[in-house]
């Protein structure tokens, strides 16, 4: 079985191998409408750099703030000191106590912040446990394992429905695919299949798409974008005249959901 290159496809009219970007078959001169469109190259997302702890906060915790100790005047006679003025040892004691109180207040504040952060983490864990595996993050992203797994399962299923059909059961295959499409994508699908159907039946073409791997690019409660890797086998004719080819494609599948199941909203081929 011959294998197609990434930039090749099979003409649905004459089953000859042509370029994927061709709009007219160079063998049978048929006008072609591709099932998928080329998507622009994805740009890497720059991750924010962690912010260092400021020097002022570090010093406030590790270095106690103390006031300078006033030294007594060496030339002052002991009997000339006012009785209401504390001596040097008294001033040092007062300064030390003030510094110690300042440090204690700062440590209390830091401990309070740590307690709040710990309580927040516990709250998030409790919320996710209460909401189950379908929890949604504050930014709208799906964070539940079951919900994200369902996105991957539906993306694979809908991709195979859209890209697979058999000339013997074409009408039924098309109805199965149409059942899970958004109105805009359904219109595009119908337009394409209206041109493909006559020659599919005439040349006895069978397309079988199998998803071999997938990964979520982005998912929210009502919209998801999934990277899907597909092996597609195209068989034309039967008996001794049968011709079969395998192509491997990378697709970006967009799903949309209202209150029910996920539906196919867009199908884009990566070059």
Buried (B, 14 or more C-beta within 10 A) or exposed (E): EEEBEEEBBBBBBBBEBBEBEEEEBEEEEBEBEEBBEEBEEEEEEEEEEEEEEEEEEEEBEEEBEEEEEEEEEEEEEEEEEEEEEEEEEEBBEEBBEEBEEBBEEBEEEEEEEEEEEEEEEEEEEEEBEEEEBBBBEEEEEBBBEEBBEBBBEBBBBBBBBBBBBBBEEBEEBBEBBBEBBBEEBBEBBEEBBEBBBEBBEEBBBBBBBBBEEBEBEEBBEEBBBBBBBBEBBBBBBEEEEEBEBEBEBBBBBBBBBEEEEBBBBBBBBBE
